[in-house]
Amino acid sequence: MGLNGGVSNYLGDLAPEITISENHPYFSLFIKKNMSQFFSISFSASQAHISGNDQNFNYLANRNLSFETNIFEISTQLEFNFFPFAFGLGHKSFTPYVFTGLSAFKFDPYVSYNGSIVKLNQLDTEAKVASGDKKHVYTTIQLALPIGGGFKYKLSDRWNIGINLSYRYCFTDYLDDVSTEYADKMLLLSKKSLLAVEMSDRSEDLIGKAGKQRGRSDIKDWYIFSGISVSYKIKNKVCFTF
């Protein structure tokens, strides 16, 4: 069992490339079963924070969208060690490794506006609920595919340390509440509120005409964990010999 911690980040409509200024801390608790010298399976629970802002990119600045969200994730992953590790004859004290699996996560994008926290999902900023477009209505519980790797080192019979990098491919494009086109402002005003209209188009010159591209629905969002892990090996079962 162990602890993993480091920084989280995001790739998506508001961050086409990783922005160091949007790094935030994350941590996770995990338990892992070594099935052999080369394969192990792990279960983890993680808490993270991510954010994105058009102002980080000159060519997006005029759109002026931003978001933040906390993420709570549970995940199961299968690891493959390139060298025999952890136990058995001929095992190494270190190995690079790769992993993949499946994650479920909870998120809820928001912005700070006029001194208050505004939750964007509740406003239906692209008017998908208001227009009856069920295909693009999103829920705040989603699945992701973790893909990553790292390096681990055996400090002693009981303690391991490692570094790791993991990209989470989300099965949603609404991690940042941005995906398709700008909504019809009159529809949003009649079905939701003036606040929904203001959050839908935050550009200074109000570029958000109905049907104009607001995001890229053909590319899903990602969140990223990079960190250091420390784990403790629980005592093996006793094997008697006669």
C-alpha positions in Angstrom: 0.0 0.0 0.0 1.2 3.5 -0.6 0.8 7.2 -1.3 1.3 9.0 -4.6 1.5 12.8 -4.9 2.6 15.5 -7.3 1.1 17.9 -9.8 -2.1 17.7 -11.9 -2.8 19.5 -15.2 -5.2 19.5 -18.1 -5.3 19.4 -21.9 -8.5 20.5 -23.8 -10.3 23.3 -25.4 -8.9 25.9 -23.1 -5.4 24.4 -23.1 -4.2 22.9 -26.4 -0.8 22.4 -24.7 0.3 21.9 -21.2 0.6 25.2 -19.3 2.9 25.1 -16.3 1.1 28.0 -14.6 -2.0 25.8 -14.4 -0.2 23.1 -12.3 -2.0 22.1 -9.1 -1.3 19.5 -6.4 -2.8 16.1 -6.3 -2.5 13.0 -4.1 -3.8 9.4 -4.1 -3.9 6.4 -1.9 -3.4 3.0 -3.5 -3.1 -0.7 -2.8 -1.3 -3.0 -5.2 -1.1 -6.8 -5.6 2.0 -8.2 -7.3 0.7 -11.1 -9.4 4.2 -12.0 -10.7 7.6 -10.4 -11.1 6.3 -8.6 -14.2 2.6 -7.9 -13.6 0.7 -6.2 -10.8 -2.8 -4.8 -10.3 -3.6 -1.7 -8.3 -6.6 0.1 -6.9 -6.5 3.8 -6.1 -8.5 6.8 -4.9 -7.2 10.3 -6.0 -8.0 13.9 -5.3 -6.9 16.6 -7.7 -7.6 20.1 -9.0 -7.3 21.3 -12.6 -7.9 24.6 -14.4 -7.6 26.2 -17.8 -7.7 29.8 -19.1 -7.8 31.2 -22.7 -5.6 34.1 -21.5 -2.6 31.7 -21.5 -2.7 31.7 -25.3 -2.7 34.8 -27.5 -4.9 33.2 -30.2 -7.5 32.2 -27.7 -7.5 35.3 -25.5 -10.4 37.0 -27.2 -12.7 34.1 -26.4 -11.9 34.7 -22.7 -13.2 31.4 -21.3 -11.8 29.8 -18.2 -12.7 27.1 -15.7 -11.6 25.2 -12.6 -12.7 21.9 -11.1 -11.9 19.5 -8.4 -11.6 15.9 -9.4 -12.2 12.8 -7.3 -11.2 9.6 -9.0 -11.2 5.9 -8.3 -9.1 3.7 -10.6 -7.9 0.2 -11.3 -4.7 -0.3 -13.3 -2.7 -3.2 -14.6 1.1 -2.6 -14.5 3.8 -4.3 -16.6 7.4 -4.3 -15.3 10.2 -4.4 -17.9 12.5 -6.1 -15.4 11.6 -8.8 -12.8 10.7 -6.9 -9.7 9.5 -7.2 -6.1 10.2 -10.9 -5.3 11.5 -14.2 -6.7 14.8 -15.4 -8.0 16.8 -13.0 -10.2 14.6 -10.0 -9.3 16.0 -6.5 -9.8 16.0 -3.6 -7.3 14.6 -1.3 -10.0 12.5 -1.3 -13.1 10.8 1.0 -15.6 7.1 0.1 -16.0 3.9 1.0 -18.0 0.3 0.8 -17.0 -3.3 1.2 -18.2 -6.7 0.5 -16.8 -10.0 2.3 -16.2 -11.0 5.3 -14.0 -14.3 6.8 -12.9 -14.2 10.4 -11.8 -16.4 13.2 -10.4 -15.9 16.8 -11.6 -17.9 20.0 -11.6 -16.5 22.9 -13.6 -16.8 26.4 -12.1 -15.6 30.0 -12.4 -15.2 32.8 -9.9 -17.5 35.6 -11.1 -18.2 38.9 -9.2 -16.8 37.4 -6.0 -19.0 34.2 -6.2 -18.4 30.6 -7.4 -20.5 29.9 -10.4 -21.0 26.2 -11.4 -21.1 26.0 -15.2 -22.8 22.7 -15.7 -26.0 24.0 -14.0 -26.2 26.9 -16.4 -26.2 24.8 -19.6 -23.9 27.3 -21.3 -24.1 25.6 -24.7 -27.9 25.2 -24.3 -27.9 21.5 -24.9 -30.6 20.9 -22.4 -32.6 23.9 -23.5 -32.5 22.8 -27.1 -33.2 19.2 -26.4 -29.8 18.1 -27.8 -29.4 15.0 -25.6 -26.3 13.8 -27.4 -24.2 16.6 -26.0 -25.7 16.9 -22.5 -23.1 15.9 -20.0 -23.1 14.5 -16.5 -20.4 15.3 -13.9 -19.5 11.6 -13.3 -17.5 10.2 -16.2 -15.0 7.5 -17.2 -11.4 7.9 -18.3 -8.6 5.7 -19.6 -5.3 6.0 -17.7 -2.2 5.6 -19.8 1.3 6.0 -18.3 4.5 4.8 -17.0 7.3 5.4 -14.6 10.3 4.0 -12.7 10.3 2.3 -9.4 13.2 1.4 -7.0 13.3 -1.0 -4.1 14.7 0.8 -1.0 14.5 -2.2 1.3 12.5 -5.4 1.7 9.5 -3.3 2.8 9.8 0.1 1.1 9.6 1.1 -2.6 9.9 4.6 -4.2 9.0 5.6 -7.7 8.2 8.4 -10.2 5.3 8.3 -12.6 3.5 10.1 -15.3 -0.1 9.4 -16.3 -2.4 10.8 -18.9 -6.2 10.3 -18.3 -8.1 10.2 -21.6 -11.6 11.3 -20.7 -14.8 9.9 -22.4 -16.2 13.5 -22.4 -15.2 16.8 -24.0 -16.9 18.8 -21.2 -14.2 18.6 -18.5 -13.9 22.4 -19.1 -17.6 23.0 -20.0 -16.6 23.8 -23.6 -17.2 21.6 -26.6 -19.4 22.6 -29.5 -21.0 25.9 -30.7 -22.2 29.1 -29.0 -25.8 28.9 -27.9 -28.7 31.1 -29.0 -28.6 33.8 -26.4 -32.3 34.4 -26.5 -33.0 30.7 -25.9 -30.6 30.6 -23.0 -32.2 33.8 -21.5 -35.7 32.3 -21.8 -34.8 28.8 -20.6 -32.1 29.6 -18.0 -30.9 33.1 -17.0 -29.0 36.2 -17.8 -26.1 34.6 -15.9 -26.1 31.7 -18.3 -25.8 34.1 -21.2 -22.9 35.9 -19.6 -21.1 32.7 -18.9 -21.7 31.3 -22.3 -19.9 34.2 -24.1 -17.3 36.1 -21.9 -15.5 37.8 -24.8 -15.3 41.6 -24.6 -16.8 42.1 -28.0 -19.4 39.3 -27.6 -18.2 37.1 -30.5 -20.5 34.3 -29.6 -23.1 34.3 -32.3 -25.5 31.3 -32.3 -23.9 28.3 -34.1 -20.4 29.8 -34.2 -17.6 27.4 -33.1 -17.0 27.6 -29.3 -14.9 24.5 -28.8 -13.7 21.4 -30.6 -16.0 18.5 -30.1 -13.9 16.1 -32.2 -11.1 16.1 -29.5 -11.8 14.8 -26.0 -10.3 16.3 -22.9 -7.4 14.9 -20.8 -6.2 15.4 -17.2 -2.6 14.5 -16.2 -0.9 13.3 -13.1 2.9 13.4 -12.6 4.4 12.6 -9.2 6.3 10.5 -6.7 5.1 7.4 -5.0 6.1 5.7 -1.7 4.8 2.3 -0.9 5.1 -0.3 2.0 5.1 -4.0 1.3 2.6 -5.9 3.5 4.1 -9.0 5.1 3.9 -12.1 2.9 1.9 -15.1 3.9 3.9 -17.5 6.0 5.1 -20.6 4.1 6.0 -23.5 6.3 8.7 -26.0 5.3 9.2 -29.5 6.8 
